[in-house]
Amino acid sequence: MRSKNFRSFLEPYEEAYPMTTEVPRGCYLGCPVSSSIQANLFVRQTEGLGRWVGKCFDPDNMIVANLIQAPIVGVVPAFKGALYVERSWMNETNNAWIIDYRATPRQFGRDFTVYRDEFRFVDDGVILGHMYARPFTSTNPLPFGVNTRVPFMLHQVCNRDLEKRALPSLA
């Protein structure tokens, strides 16, 4: 379900501090949770190339892969990023989980090196996150990170088949 109000998404994210010590593990189904112009544009831009449907986390190697529902081949892991805890760009006095895509090769015609995700657990197995455009990049010429206004929600899945297909390719 998409929220009509971007602010309604910010409150539970901000309240999810202090962070739990839980490290994300396994696969989570996901979707954008805003009807902002930016979120709708993001969804439309990715539909022909493959639709984003979640993330898989490998905490042993601190790697994350986005799950893309690609035409013909089905769900594939793509756009891998490094996982660590760092200061939030939303609230610089608090930490958040960070997904760093700077070392990610171009895939599906998209350059993800210009993005950074940050997220927090808001309930058991439920994550809320934000996508940011990195400073001084093609999507953001400004000297600071810019919230793309494409918030996302992830919900842990109990689908071992999905994890078997996605997780081994993360390392």
C-alpha positions as CSV (number, residue, x, y, z in Angstrom):
1,M,0.0,0.0,0.0
2,R,1.3,3.4,-0.9
3,S,1.1,6.4,1.4
4,K,-0.3,9.6,0.0
5,N,1.8,11.6,2.4
6,F,5.6,11.4,2.4
7,R,5.6,12.8,5.9
8,S,3.6,9.8,7.2
9,F,6.6,7.6,6.2
10,L,9.1,9.7,8.1
11,E,7.6,9.3,11.6
12,P,8.0,5.5,12.0
13,Y,11.5,5.8,10.4
14,E,12.6,8.4,12.9
15,E,11.0,6.6,15.8
16,A,13.0,3.4,14.9
17,Y,15.9,4.8,16.9
18,P,17.9,3.8,18.8
19,M,18.6,1.1,16.3
20,T,18.3,-2.6,17.2
21,T,21.4,-4.7,17.0
22,E,19.7,-7.0,14.5
23,V,21.7,-7.6,11.3
24,P,19.5,-8.1,8.3
25,R,19.7,-11.7,7.0
26,G,18.0,-13.4,4.1
27,C,15.6,-12.0,1.6
28,Y,13.0,-9.3,2.0
29,L,10.2,-8.5,-0.4
30,G,9.9,-4.8,-1.1
31,C,8.0,-1.9,-2.7
32,P,8.2,1.9,-2.9
33,V,5.7,3.3,-0.3
34,S,5.0,6.7,-1.6
35,S,2.9,8.1,-4.4
36,S,5.3,11.0,-4.9
37,I,6.1,12.0,-8.4
38,Q,9.7,10.7,-7.8
39,A,8.5,7.3,-6.6
40,N,6.1,6.9,-9.5
41,L,8.8,8.0,-12.0
42,F,11.2,5.4,-10.4
43,V,8.7,2.7,-10.8
44,R,8.0,3.6,-14.4
45,Q,11.7,3.8,-15.3
46,T,12.4,0.3,-14.1
47,E,9.3,-1.5,-15.4
48,G,10.7,-2.3,-18.9
49,L,14.1,-3.3,-17.6
50,G,12.9,-5.3,-14.6
51,R,10.8,-4.4,-11.6
52,W,12.5,-4.0,-8.2
53,V,10.9,-6.5,-5.8
54,G,13.1,-6.5,-2.8
55,K,16.6,-7.1,-1.3
56,C,18.7,-10.1,-0.1
57,F,21.2,-9.6,2.7
58,D,24.3,-11.6,3.3
59,P,25.5,-10.5,6.8
60,D,28.5,-12.8,6.8
61,N,30.0,-10.8,3.9
62,M,28.1,-7.6,4.6
63,I,26.7,-7.5,1.1
64,V,23.2,-6.7,-0.2
65,A,21.7,-7.4,-3.6
66,N,18.5,-5.9,-5.0
67,L,16.0,-8.3,-6.4
68,I,14.8,-7.5,-9.9
69,Q,11.9,-9.3,-11.5
70,A,13.3,-9.4,-15.0
71,P,11.4,-10.3,-18.2
72,I,11.7,-14.0,-19.2
73,V,14.4,-14.9,-16.6
74,G,12.4,-14.1,-13.4
75,V,13.8,-12.8,-10.1
76,V,17.6,-12.1,-10.2
77,P,19.9,-10.5,-7.8
78,A,21.4,-7.2,-9.1
79,F,22.9,-3.9,-8.0
80,K,25.0,-5.3,-5.1
81,G,26.1,-3.0,-2.4
82,A,28.2,-3.0,0.7
83,L,26.3,-3.0,4.1
84,Y,27.4,-1.1,7.1
85,V,26.2,1.3,9.9
86,E,26.9,5.0,9.6
87,R,25.4,8.4,10.3
88,S,22.0,8.9,8.7
89,W,21.7,11.6,6.1
90,M,18.2,12.2,7.2
91,N,19.1,12.8,10.8
92,E,22.8,13.2,11.2
93,T,22.8,12.7,15.0
94,N,21.6,9.1,14.6
95,N,22.9,6.0,12.8
96,A,21.2,3.9,10.1
97,W,22.1,0.8,8.1
98,I,23.7,2.0,4.9
99,I,23.8,0.2,1.5
100,D,26.7,1.7,-0.5
101,Y,26.5,1.2,-4.3
102,R,29.7,3.0,-5.2
103,A,31.4,-0.2,-6.4
104,T,28.4,-1.5,-8.3
105,P,28.8,-2.1,-12.0
106,R,26.2,-0.7,-14.4
107,Q,23.3,-3.3,-14.9
108,F,20.0,-3.2,-16.7
109,G,21.1,0.0,-18.3
110,R,21.2,1.7,-14.8
111,D,24.1,3.3,-12.9
112,F,23.5,2.7,-9.2
113,T,26.9,4.2,-8.1
114,V,25.0,7.5,-7.8
115,Y,22.7,6.1,-5.0
116,R,22.9,5.2,-1.4
117,D,20.2,3.6,0.6
118,E,19.7,3.9,4.3
119,F,17.2,1.9,6.4
120,R,16.1,0.9,9.9
121,F,14.0,-1.9,11.3
122,V,10.6,-0.6,12.4
123,D,9.3,-4.0,13.6
124,D,10.3,-7.6,13.6
125,G,11.2,-8.4,10.0
126,V,10.0,-5.0,8.7
127,I,12.4,-2.4,7.3
128,L,11.7,1.2,6.2
129,G,14.3,2.9,4.1
130,H,15.2,5.9,1.9
131,M,17.1,6.1,-1.3
132,Y,19.5,9.1,-1.6
133,A,21.3,10.6,-4.6
134,R,25.0,11.0,-3.8
135,P,26.6,14.4,-3.9
136,F,28.4,15.6,-7.1
137,T,26.9,12.9,-9.3
138,S,24.9,12.9,-12.5
139,T,21.7,12.7,-10.6
140,N,22.7,15.3,-7.9
141,P,25.2,18.0,-8.7
142,L,24.8,19.5,-5.2
143,P,27.5,19.1,-2.5
144,F,25.3,17.1,-0.2
145,G,23.1,13.9,-0.5
146,V,19.5,14.5,-1.6
147,N,16.6,12.3,-0.6
148,T,15.1,11.0,-3.8
149,R,11.7,10.8,-2.1
150,V,11.5,7.1,-3.1
151,P,11.0,5.5,0.4
152,F,10.7,1.8,0.5
153,M,9.4,-0.9,2.8
154,L,10.9,-4.4,3.1
155,H,9.2,-7.4,4.7
156,Q,11.2,-10.6,5.5
157,V,10.1,-13.6,3.4
158,C,10.1,-17.2,4.4
159,N,10.9,-18.4,0.9
160,R,14.0,-20.6,1.2
161,D,13.9,-21.3,-2.6
162,L,14.3,-17.5,-3.3
163,E,17.2,-17.3,-0.8
164,K,18.9,-20.3,-2.3
165,R,18.9,-18.7,-5.7
166,A,19.9,-15.2,-4.6
167,L,22.2,-15.6,-1.7
168,P,25.0,-17.8,-3.2
169,S,25.6,-15.3,-5.9
170,L,26.2,-12.4,-3.4
171,A,29.7,-13.5,-2.2
